[in-house]
């Protein structure tokens, strides 16, 4: 929590209540004060998403954002990402190795 909160305060964006609400939404309410070294990969991934979503952005670039998430947590993360990008009228770029049907993309590039 401290790591996410410091970054948000420096950027002048989200307060502790907003971060806690997002953490709760992503199933991280009881894990935000854990040390990173004892977090699972999925917990680390969700903290990284929380950290990204509480920053100011016009474009959100996510590289393999769901790689360590189970389907239920992926759905929660997609809902939060979709809501925040829509609220900010921001663009979204996602890279992934899997077939990606999680968002309604305007453009899809396959390399």
URTA-V591477 format. One line per field, one symbol per residue. ss: DSSP state (H for helix, E for strand, L for the rest). phi: phi as a letter, one per 40 degrees, with the letter a starting at -180 (. if undefined). burial: + if it has 16 or more other C-alpha atoms within 10 Angstrom, else -. Layout:
BEGIN
ss->???
phi->???
burial->???
END
This chain:
BEGIN
ss->LHHHHHHHHHHLLLLHHHHHHHHHHLLLLLLLLLLHHHLLHHHHHHHHHHHHHLLLLLEEEEELLLLLLLHHHHHHHHHHHHHHHHHHLLEEEEELLLLLLLLLLLLLLLL
phi->.dcccccccccgbccdccccccccdcgbdcbccccdcbcccccccccccddcccccabbbbbbfcbcbbcdcccccccccccccccccfbcbbbbacccbbcbcccbbbbb
burial->+--++-++-----+----++-++--+++--++---------++++++-+++++++----+----++-++---++-+++-+++-++------+-------------------
END
